[in-house]
Amino acid sequence: MKTKKLTQFALLFSLAVTPAAFAVDTAAEKPKTEEKAAVPAKPATTEAGTLTAMIGDSLSFSTLKKALVASGLDVTLADKKGVFTIFAPTDEAFDKLPAGTLGKLLLPQNKEKLRSLLLFHVVAGKVLAADLKSGEVTTLNGEKVKIDVDGDKIKVGETKVFSANVMATNGVMHSVGEVLVPKSLDGFSGLKD
């Protein structure tokens, strides 16, 4: 009986001490009509918490989001049946590509090359940073990428992982500062205009 009274007191005390927090929640539940109309709807294929949703919601991955949509891989990374690890290049990483390369990759006639490039950033399964070991891993484009682990420093190819273990419902994302280019793309030769 004493425990029940203490629990009730603690609940009442927390309600009395934190009314501002509840006011914020209440305001969030009742959006203004104008604000509601301004928010774009999410694509039907994007389920909350998936890798696609997480990338789409981040300001640092807008180029990756465009590339995933252009290649059709946004649907794959939104599927909760699959589990993936993505070494996700930031917008700054895409900016480091040779001039004009990204524009050409996003063209429909280069869709397969774009898919190959993006799949070179993805491995099957959920691989946390602690599970990574030095050596090579096979990516979903079928080619291998080199992993170097030195304590808490991780390199994929020639780029550092700077934000690891961002969890999604269907896998994990590790941010990288450069776009990984598979040997099969031969430095982006043969891209169609």
C-alpha positions in Angstrom: 0.0 0.0 0.0 2.9 2.3 0.9 4.5 1.6 -2.5 1.3 2.4 -4.4 1.0 5.8 -2.6 4.6 6.6 -3.3 4.1 5.8 -7.0 1.0 8.0 -7.2 2.9 10.8 -5.4 5.8 10.5 -7.9 3.5 10.6 -10.8 1.6 13.7 -9.5 4.9 15.4 -8.7 6.3 14.8 -12.1 3.1 16.2 -13.7 3.3 19.3 -11.6 7.0 19.8 -12.2 7.0 19.3 -16.0 3.9 21.0 -17.4 5.9 22.6 -20.3 6.8 19.2 -21.7 3.2 18.2 -21.8 2.2 21.5 -23.4 4.7 20.9 -26.2 3.3 17.4 -26.8 -0.3 18.7 -26.9 0.7 21.5 -29.4 2.4 18.9 -31.6 -0.8 16.8 -31.7 -2.9 19.7 -33.0 -1.1 21.1 -36.1 -2.4 24.1 -37.8 -4.2 23.5 -41.1 -1.6 25.6 -43.0 1.3 23.7 -41.6 -0.3 20.4 -42.4 -0.8 21.2 -46.0 2.8 22.3 -46.4 4.3 19.0 -45.3 4.9 16.7 -48.4 3.6 13.2 -48.2 6.2 10.4 -47.9 6.4 7.9 -50.8 4.2 4.8 -50.3 7.2 2.5 -50.4 8.9 4.2 -47.5 8.1 2.7 -44.1 9.0 4.5 -40.9 12.4 3.5 -39.5 13.7 1.8 -42.6 17.1 2.7 -44.2 15.2 4.5 -47.0 13.1 6.5 -44.6 16.2 7.4 -42.4 18.2 8.6 -45.5 15.2 10.5 -46.8 14.7 12.3 -43.5 18.4 13.4 -43.2 19.6 16.7 -44.6 23.1 15.2 -45.1 22.0 12.5 -47.5 19.8 14.4 -50.0 22.0 13.3 -53.0 22.0 9.7 -51.8 18.2 9.9 -51.6 18.0 11.2 -55.2 20.4 8.5 -56.4 18.5 5.7 -54.6 15.2 6.9 -56.2 16.8 7.2 -59.7 18.2 3.6 -59.4 15.1 2.1 -57.8 17.1 1.0 -54.8 14.9 3.1 -52.5 12.3 0.3 -52.7 14.9 -2.3 -51.8 16.2 -0.4 -48.8 12.6 0.3 -47.6 11.8 -3.4 -47.5 11.5 -4.7 -44.0 12.0 -8.3 -45.2 15.7 -7.6 -46.0 18.5 -6.6 -43.6 21.3 -4.5 -45.0 24.3 -2.5 -43.9 25.0 0.7 -46.0 28.1 2.7 -46.0 26.3 5.9 -46.9 28.1 8.7 -48.7 27.1 12.2 -47.6 26.2 15.1 -49.9 29.8 16.3 -49.4 31.1 12.9 -50.6 29.1 13.1 -53.8 30.4 16.7 -54.3 34.0 15.2 -54.5 33.1 13.2 -57.7 34.6 14.5 -60.9 32.6 17.4 -62.4 29.5 16.3 -64.3 29.7 12.7 -63.1 26.8 12.8 -60.7 24.5 14.5 -63.3 25.3 11.7 -65.9 24.8 8.9 -63.3 21.3 10.2 -62.5 20.3 10.0 -66.2 17.9 7.0 -67.0 20.4 5.7 -69.6 23.0 5.2 -66.8 20.6 3.5 -64.3 22.5 0.2 -64.2 25.8 1.9 -63.6 24.2 4.0 -60.8 22.8 0.8 -59.3 26.2 -0.9 -59.4 27.8 2.1 -57.7 25.2 2.3 -55.0 25.2 -1.5 -54.4 28.9 -1.3 -53.9 28.0 0.6 -50.7 25.7 -2.1 -49.4 26.4 -5.5 -47.8 23.8 -8.1 -46.8 23.0 -8.4 -43.1 23.4 -6.0 -40.1 27.1 -5.4 -39.5 27.8 -3.2 -36.6 31.1 -1.3 -36.3 32.2 -3.7 -33.5 31.7 -6.6 -35.9 33.8 -5.2 -38.7 37.2 -6.7 -39.2 40.1 -5.9 -41.5 39.9 -7.7 -44.8 37.5 -7.7 -47.7 33.7 -8.0 -47.7 31.5 -8.8 -50.7 29.1 -6.0 -51.5 25.7 -6.4 -53.2 27.1 -5.5 -56.6 29.2 -8.6 -56.3 32.6 -6.9 -55.9 34.7 -6.8 -52.8 35.6 -3.7 -50.8 38.5 -3.5 -48.4 37.8 -2.8 -44.7 40.6 -1.6 -42.4 39.9 -1.6 -38.6 42.5 0.0 -36.3 41.0 0.3 -32.8 37.9 2.5 -33.1 39.0 3.9 -36.5 37.4 2.2 -39.5 38.1 2.7 -43.2 36.1 1.4 -46.1 38.0 1.5 -49.3 40.1 4.7 -48.8 37.5 6.6 -46.8 36.9 6.8 -43.0 33.6 5.9 -41.4 32.8 8.9 -39.3 29.3 8.1 -38.0 28.7 4.5 -37.2 25.9 2.3 -36.1 22.9 4.4 -37.0 20.2 1.8 -36.5 17.2 1.3 -38.8 14.4 -1.3 -38.6 16.0 -3.2 -41.5 19.7 -2.7 -40.9 22.3 -0.2 -40.0 24.0 2.8 -41.6 27.6 4.0 -41.4 28.4 7.4 -42.9 31.4 7.8 -45.1 33.1 10.9 -46.5 33.7 9.6 -50.1 31.8 7.7 -52.7 33.2 4.2 -53.1 33.8 3.4 -56.8 33.9 -0.2 -57.8 36.6 -1.4 -60.3 33.8 -2.4 -62.8 33.0 1.3 -63.3 36.5 2.0 -64.4 36.6 5.6 -63.2 33.2 6.3 -64.6 34.2 5.7 -68.2 31.4 4.9 -70.6 28.7 7.0 -68.9 26.1 8.1 -71.5 25.1 11.7 -72.0 
